[in-house]
Amino acid sequence: MALLEGKTIVIIGAGLLGSEFARACAAENASVVIADVDKKRGGALADTLSARFEHVDITSPSSVEELVKRVGSVDGVVNAAYPKTKTFGAKFEDGTVEDMLQNLDMHVGGCMSTAKYFAPRMKAGSIVFLGSIYGLAAPRAELYENTKMIGVPPEYAAAKAAVIALARYFARMYGSRNVRFNAVSPGGVADGQPAAFVEKYSQHLAIGNGLLKPSDVSGAVVFLLSDTAKHITGQNIVVDGGWTL
C-alpha cells in the first residue's frame, strides 16, 4: 500500500523543493493540493499531476485563512514556500535592518499562519516546515570565495532557526489534537551553483559528493506525512550528507 493512500496533502510553495514534494506525494497516492502565489507556476504543476491548485499568499494571514476554508480538513501540510523581498540576499553591510526584518517576518509569519489556521481544523495529521542546515550551523564563508555568490544572509539563518524552534513549539501545543509538527532541514540543493562552490562544499560531506537533488529531500517529507511516523513530533530531520557533523 502506498504511504499516503487516502490522505489529502497540501503543499504550499511550488518552487524547486515544493514541486518535488508534490510529485513525491502524488506518487504515494495522496490527493495533492498545490498552493502558491504564482497561479501560472502552481497551476501548471497541478495540471501535470492531476492535482488541485489553490492560490495563496503565504505572507498574508488572511490569505492562508481563506485557503484553509476552501480546502477544509486535510491530513498533512508542507510549508515549502520561501517569500522574500526584491533585495533579499544583499551583503549584510549593504542591506538595511528594516529589509532584513521584513524577510524574517515574511518567512516565520508564514509558518505561524500555517499552524494557526490549519492545525485547529485537523482531527489528526502532520505539518512539516522546511528548515535548513543554516538554521543549525554557521555558514562557511570560504565556500563562497572566488564565486559571485554572496553567501548566507543573517535573516535566512535566523528564519530557519526560528522555523525549527516553531516545529517543537507547535508539536507541544497541538499534541493533544494528535497533530504532529516536524521540520526537515536540507543541506545545499543543486540549483545552478558554480563548480568552485560545489567542489568546496563537497569537501565537508561525510557521504555522497556534490549538492542534493530535490528528490533526495522528498523522502524525509513523505515519511513525516505518513502514518509510519505517527509517533514522531517536534523533530528536525537533517538531510545533508553529514555536512553539519
N, C-alpha and C positions, 0 to 999 in steps of 0.2 A: 504493500500500500504506500502511496506517495506520502511524504512527510506532512504536506499541508492540505491533504484531501479534505474538502468540505469547509475550508476556512476562507474567510474574507479578509484580505490583507490590503491595507492602504500604504502605498509608497509615496511619500512626499518628497518631490525632487526627482526630475527626470534627466539629471546630468550624467556624468561619467560613471559614477557608482550607482546612483539611484536607478538608472536604466538597467544595469546589470542585475540589481536586486529584483527588479520587476520581472526580468526574464527568468531568473532562478526560481522565484516564487511560482510563476506560471508553469514552469517545468515540473514543479511538485504539486500540480493540480489545484493550486489556490485560485480563488476568484479574486483577481487583482484590480484594485482601483489606483490609478495613477493620478496624482495631484501635483500640479505645477503652475507657476505663474506664467509660463510661456505656453500659450494654448497650441501654437503650431508644433513645438517640440514635443510636448506631452501628448497631444492628440495623435501625432504620427506614431509615437511609441505604442500608444494604446491600440491603434489600428493593427500594428504588426503582431500584437499579442492577443487580439480579440478581447481586449480588456476595456474597462470603463475609464473615461477621463473626466476629471473634475478640476476646475480652475481654483487655485488658492494662492493667496499672497501670505507666505508664512510670517512676514513681518507685521501683519495686521491681525491682532487677536480676534476681531470681529469676523474677518475672512475665514479664519480657522474654525470659529464657532459655527458659521454658516455651512462650512464644509461638513462638519460633524452632523449637522441637522439633515443634510442631504443624503449622506451615506448611511446614517443610522448606526446601529450596533455592529461592531466589527470584532474580529478575533485577534488582529495584530496590526500594528502601525510601525513603520520605519520612517524616521525623520532624517532623510539624506540630503536635505536642502542646505545650501550654504549661501545665504544672501550677503551681499557686500556692496559697499559704496563704489563709485567710479574711481576713487583714489585709493582703494584698498591695495595694500602691498607696497606703499611708499616707504622709503627708508625712514627709520624712527626719527632721525634728526631732521628730516624734511617734512614729515607729516604733522598734523595738528592733533592735540589731545582730544579735541571735540570729535574729530573724524574717527579716531581710534575707539572712542567710547561708543560712537554710533554703531560701528561694526560689531563691537562686543554686545551691545544691546540687541541688535537685529538677530544675531545667532542664538544667544542664550534665551532671548524672549521667545523665539520660535519654538524652542524646546519646552519652555514653560507653558505656552499656549497649547502645544500638543498634549501635554499632561492634563492641563486644566479642563479641556473640552472633550478629549477622547476617553480618558480613564473613567470618569463617572458613568459613562454610557456603556461601558464594557462589563459584562457579567463575569468574565474571566478573560485571560489572554495575555498578550505580550507586546510591550512597546520597546523599541530599540532606538537608541540615539547613536549618532556617529561621532566618536571621539577621534583621537589621533595620538601618535607616539609623542607629538609635541605638547600634548596635554600631560605627559608623564616625564619627559626628559627635555633638557635644554637643547636647542639646535647646535649643530657643529658648524661653526662659521667657515671652517676650512673647506667644507664641501662645495661652497658657492664661489670660491676663489677662481679667477680666470673664466668665469661664465657671466652671462648677462642677467642671471637670476639674482634677485635682491636678497632672498633668504626668507626667513620666517618672521612675519610681523608679530610684535608682542601681543597685539589684540587677538591674534589667531591662537597663540599659546594659552592666553587667559580664557578665551571662549571654550577651547577644547577641554581644559582642566575643569572648567565650570560644568560642562556637559556631563563629564564623568561623575562629578560630585552630585549633580542633579539625579542621575540614574540611581544612585544609592539613596538619596533623599526620598524620591518618589517611590522607590521599592518598599521602603518602610511605611510611607504614608498610605499607599494603596494596597498593601499586602492583605488586608482584611477582605478586600474585594476579589482577591486572587488574580489581581492584575500585576504582572511582572514587569519590571523595568531593568534593562541592561544596556551596556554600551559596547560597541565594537570599535577598537582603535587600530586602524591600519597604519602600516609603515608607508613609505613612498610608493605611489601608484604611477605607473608609466603613463605619461601624457605629453610626450614630445620633449622631455628634458634633454639637455646636451650630453654627449657621451662622456665628457670630463666629469660632470656631476655624477652620472650613473656609476662610473668606474670608482670614484672615491666613496660613494655611498655603499657600494658592494663590499668594500673592504671591512665594513663594520658588521656584516651579516654573519650569523652563526651557521645558517643553512641557506642554500639557494645562491643565486647570482643575478644581480640586477634588481630592477623595481618590480613590484607586484603588478599582476594583471587584475582588472576589476573582478574577474571570476575567482581569484584567489581569496577575495574577501567575502564573497556572497555565501559561501558555505557556513561561515560562522553566523551570519544573519539568519539564514534559513533554519539553522539549528535552534537558535534562540526563539524563533517564532513558533517552533514545533512543540508538540507535547513531549518530545524526547527531553526537552529542557524544562519540564514543568516544575521542577524544584530548584531552578536556578534563577535568582533575582538579586539585584543590587551588584552585579558583577561587571567587570570590564574585560572583555576578551581582546587580547593584543595579537594582531596578525602582522608580524613584521620580520619574520625570518631570524629572530633573535637580535635585531638591531639595538634594542634597548637593554640587552643584557649587560 
